[in-house]
Amino acid sequence: MSFDFATQFACKVFDDAVMRERLPKNTYKSLRHSIDENVHLEPDVADVVASVMKDWAVEQGATHFTHWFQPMTNITAGKHDSFISPQKDGRVILEFSGKELIQGEPDASSFPNGGLRNTFEARGYTAWDCTSPAFIREGTLYIPTAFCSYTGEALDTKTPLLRSMQVISTQAMRILRLFGNRTSKRVLATVGAEQEYFLVDREKYEKRLDLKICGRTLFGAMPPKGQEMDDHYCGRIRLRVAEYMRQLDNELWELGVTSKTKHNEVAPAQHELAPVFCSANIACDHNQLTMEIMRIVAKKNGLACLLHEKPFAGVNGSGKHNNWSLSTDDGLNLLDPGKTPYENVQFLIFLCAVISAVDDYADLLRMTAAVAGNDHRLGANEAPPAIISIFLGEELTSVLENIAKGNSNHQNSSGILETGVETLPTLPKDDSDRNRTSPFAFTGNKFEFRMVGSSQSIAQSNYVLNTIVADSLQGFADRLEQASNFDDEIKRIITETMEQHGRIIFNGNNYTEDWVKEAARRGLPNLPTTVDAAGALTNPKNIAVFDRHHVLTPVECHSRYEIMLENYAKTINIEANTMLEMVNKQILPALIGFAGDTAASYNELMCAGVSNATSLRLAQTLSEAIDRISAETKALTELLDEVHQNHDGALAAASGYRDQILPQMAKLRHAVDKAEGITASEAWPMPSYTDLLHRV
């Protein structure tokens, strides 16, 4: 069934077109003013908007509404209330007030808060984010909101993102005014978040406790064929997967999510979806929606969608490439170098602001991609390493270096791509190649932050980017506003940027050991695990930049630090206990049974006068494997008790899980995976990697 874009695209969204059509002119004008100018909405305007929104939602079949918010769990939340209001005569009417639209009250102590709320202090508030349109899903009107505590601290990822968007707009506009721009009114951080994911057969998924509980396989011997042949990337999409993608696109399009690109990724059963750019907060909402709907559509099609960063050891993990840029409200991309970037001084100033910011706050940016799942992914199989660097390409790097050296001899390296085939069209060639190993790469008119994990919210990465770049822009604007010679001051800024921050630029292969050594020589931070990276939130310099721009308070920074470490420890604890349950209830019983059958077969052959050394060796090997697994299981059980009892405080506990539990989990996995390799397929108690990766 084809999708009718004229009538179906965004048909479930209370977007600008619907508001313009349905709201009274004065109400629409006031609401647009609030959205465009970041000002409060008056209560009487909210009442009118709520009434019209309710009528539209009911026409669409909605019976409930929810304040949809994004707590620090990487997923979304909301409680659903019906529109009904009981009357004295026993009847009900449908009502929805401006107060209900603007403010909700979920339980603030039941979500991660890092000590901001005690259990007995439950009150929290959700506040309508009118810059992100409401939408309808499954009979409920979803109202995007921010979530804060009774005392005003942010308990979500949306609030600091909205704060950071205001900050970067203010500082970017100062720069634009200095360059004579009098038409633009604000600057938007724009984002396009590519989403990688795996699809596996639902029936097989249901038989894997590790996938169901942890999102990744804790055991699994490598299949005979993984991704060695490079035959899956952008290859033919299987019919079952193609139908899933078609349904997914349709559902996303109805919600106004501009799903644009779909293709097979490198690993078997891995795929990717990419949307069109939009403002950072809407992009964050859309990405959360995308992840939720991916799972729902998969289940409807007898599939399971895996969003873990490393669901299968030994093959590619999944990331979320966060493409970030800056655009004015009248359509000017501030990170577009144009055809002659060496003459585009305004672009160079914004480029220098990004370079300075990423170098000054590399640890903070690295922290935004730190979750337990991503620790398994970073550093291999097309995932960037845990060392932050910037790829600019040779031409842009040369432009900045030449200006810094006072050299005015610039050459544009772009041209025509020669294919050597006369029937093929001539192709314009970009100024530089792309670098898929770089964690933060300039890709024409945007920066692609490739470190973010596939399960993560993109909000944190973007509010950090917005804040640190705004801080650089503020410093530049202060200097340029006071400069006696504008052009000379610009040259000084570019020169100082290259002298003080040029170390962050690296255009080579980020996967090599040579780069690790070179990065250390340059003094770039190397934070390989979540436990290492979390400390960026307690770095006084980082706390100061958040506090200076009113994006996060010191208390909010410390609470997020506690949450990161607690989540890390909880994740590893759940995985370790899942391992133990799988071994004790599935794997050991199956192995003992298979070993018994093998021994019985050997005895039967011996009784029949047939000597069979192979059966004897297999029975002995299985017995040894069972003993090895039992020993490693016992060791993991004892270590869990030790870590639980002896480590007080979030950092100590998280470090214990990293340094003691994870290595023992690896030993147990090795023993189990080795046993899988000698066990008959019908005797193994769960689907194998071959079943999961190659039988969708």
Number of C-alpha atoms within 10 A of each C-alpha: 5 6 14 9 12 8 9 15 19 21 18 21 22 24 17 12 10 15 21 14 10 17 17 14 12 10 20 19 15 17 23 19 14 16 16 13 12 13 12 12 16 13 13 13 17 20 19 18 22 20 18 19 22 23 15 19 24 18 10 16 14 20 19 22 26 22 29 25 28 24 23 23 16 14 15 16 14 19 14 15 13 15 19 14 11 11 9 6 6 6 9 12 9 15 15 22 17 17 13 18 24 20 15 20 18 20 14 24 20 13 16 21 23 22 15 20 21 12 10 7 14 16 16 21 21 25 21 21 22 19 19 20 19 24 22 23 16 10 14 21 31 24 24 26 28 25 29 23 23 16 11 10 20 26 30 27 24 29 24 26 27 20 17 26 24 22 23 28 20 17 22 24 20 19 21 20 14 14 12 8 12 10 11 15 16 19 26 22 23 23 27 26 28 23 23 27 26 26 23 23 21 18 13 19 23 14 13 22 19 21 20 14 12 19 22 21 21 24 25 21 19 17 15 8 12 19 14 11 9 13 14 20 17 14 12 11 17 12 10 12 19 14 13 20 21 14 20 20 23 19 22 20 20 21 25 20 24 20 20 13 12 20 19 23 22 25 23 25 21 23 23 20 21 19 20 15 19 21 20 27 27 19 24 25 22 23 24 21 16 22 21 14 18 24 17 15 18 22 15 12 15 16 23 25 23 26 26 26 29 27 24 24 17 17 19 22 29 34 30 29 24 24 22 25 25 26 21 20 14 11 11 12 19 21 23 21 20 13 12 13 18 22 13 13 17 18 19 24 23 22 23 24 23 24 23 24 23 26 24 19 21 20 25 26 27 27 28 26 29 26 24 24 27 27 19 17 27 28 20 17 16 18 24 25 25 27 24 28 25 24 25 25 21 14 18 21 16 15 22 23 18 16 18 19 12 11 11 11 9 15 11 13 13 14 11 11 12 13 11 8 8 8 7 9 10 13 11 11 13 15 17 16 13 16 19 16 22 28 26 26 24 23 20 18 17 21 23 26 25 25 31 30 31 26 24 27 27 30 26 22 23 27 30 25 27 29 27 30 26 27 23 23 26 20 14 21 21 13 15 20 14 10 13 10 10 15 12 11 17 19 19 14 21 20 21 15 23 22 12 12 17 20 19 23 20 21 19 13 14 26 17 14 10 11 16 17 11 13 20 13 10 12 11 19 18 18 20 18 20 25 25 17 25 26 19 22 24 18 14 10 14 20 21 15 19 23 16 13 18 15 26 25 19 17 16 22 21 20 21 23 22 22 20 29 27 18 18 24 25 16 17 20 19 14 22 24 14 18 22 19 15 20 21 15 11 15 23 19 16 19 25 15 13 19 23 15 13 19 20 14 16 22 17 12 14 12 10 9 9 11 13 13 10 10 18 16 14 17 21 15 15 23 16 13 22 21 14 17 23 18 14 21 24 13 16 24 16 13 17 18 10 14 19 15 10 11 15 11 11 19 20 16 21 27 20 20 25 19 11 16 25 17 13 21 21 14 17 27 21 17 20 25 16 15 21 23 14 14 16 10 12 10 14 19 18 21 17 20 20 16 15 22 20 15 12 19
